[in-house]
Each structure stands twice: as structure tokens, then as C-alpha cells.
Amino acid sequence: MAEQIEPVCGGCHYFRAADAWTGACHRLPPSYVGENPMKETHHWRFPIVSVHAWCGEFLAKSEA
């Protein structure tokens, strides 16, 4: 029987860990955050998510 993978961010192909509890989701391009002019690149961010979060775009690391 195939091993079941829990569909959470920590096991997703698009997840990049920042520490043991959080990381960035790279499913979509980064979004602009902040109040300064948009040409300042340090204000573009990928969403920060918990390793236990989930969404409808899950792609298991082993499937990628």
C-alpha cells in the first residue's frame, strides 16, 4: 500500500523552510508589501506560512 502524505505546507514542493515552524510558499510570484515605492525589491515577499498550514494547491515533494 502506498504511503499517505499529509497535505500540509511542510510536505509541499512549493514550501521553503525558514525555521522549524514556518517557511515561504513559492507557489505564486512574490507579492508587494509595504508603503515605499514598488521599485524597492526588499518589499517583495513570498507568503510566510506554518509547516502545518494547508491550501488547495498542495503538490507533494515526491510528485514534483
N, C-alpha and C positions, 0 to 999 in steps of 0.2 A: 504494500500500500504506500502511496506517495505521502511524503511528509507534508503536513499542513503548515502553511506560513500565515502567521497572524498579520493582517493587512494594516500595519501601523507604520508611521513615518520612519522609525528606526530600521525597518527592514526594506525600505523602498529604494529603488535605483536612483531616484532624484534627490535623496536626502544626503546632506554633507554635515557630518557631526562637528559641533563646535566644542562640546564637552560631553560629559556622561548623560546629561538630561536634555540638551537642546541641540539644534542644528539649523541649517538653512535648507529650504526647499528650492531646488533648481528646476522645477517642472516648467516654469514660465520665466521670461526675462525679468531682471530686477525692476522694482518699482521705485519711483522718486519719492523720497520722504524728506521733510524739512521745509524751511521757509526761504532759503537762499536761492539764487539763480540756478536754473537747471543745468548749466554747464559745469557746475562743481560736481565732479564724479564721485566724491565721497558721500554724497547724499543718495546714491542709487543703492538699493538694498534688496536682497532676496528675503522672502518672509522667514522669520525665525519661528520654528515650531518645536514642540516637545517630541521626544522619541516615542511617546505613547499616543500622540495625536493621529488622526487619520483623515482621509478625504476620498473622493470618488475617482481619483487619478492614480491610485496605487499601482506600481509596477514592481514586482518582486526583483530583488537584486539578481537572483539566479535566472530570471527570464530575460534580462537585458542583453 
